[in-house]
Amino acid sequence: MATIDICRTHGFSMTRAKAAVQKTANSIGQRFGINSHWDGDVLHFERSGVSGQIQVSPDQVRVQAELGFLLGTMKPMIEKEICEQLDKNFA
């Protein structure tokens, strides 16, 4: 099983950071068919072969995901997409 763990600092308010995370999740969700929901300051996401969360704190965003065997082979592409979306939405 492949693991993704990406951590980024930000200077946004919590409301703005959560909105940026939601934009990121929407974009990635559309591309990879991932469903998500909020639980406080944590956005949980899943689909067959992947599950994870995006934690939002006052100065940091952390993406953690577990990829199943098939999606594990796509780990570099998935990480690249997550990083690009975070860069775009937290610019």
PyMOL commands that set and color helices and strands:
alter all, ss='L'
color gray80, all
select helices_A, chain A and resi 14-32+69-72+75-89
alter helices_A, ss='H'
color red, helices_A
select strands_A, chain A and resi 2-9+35-39+42-47+50-57+60-67
alter strands_A, ss='S'
color yellow, strands_A
deselect
rebuild
show_as cartoon
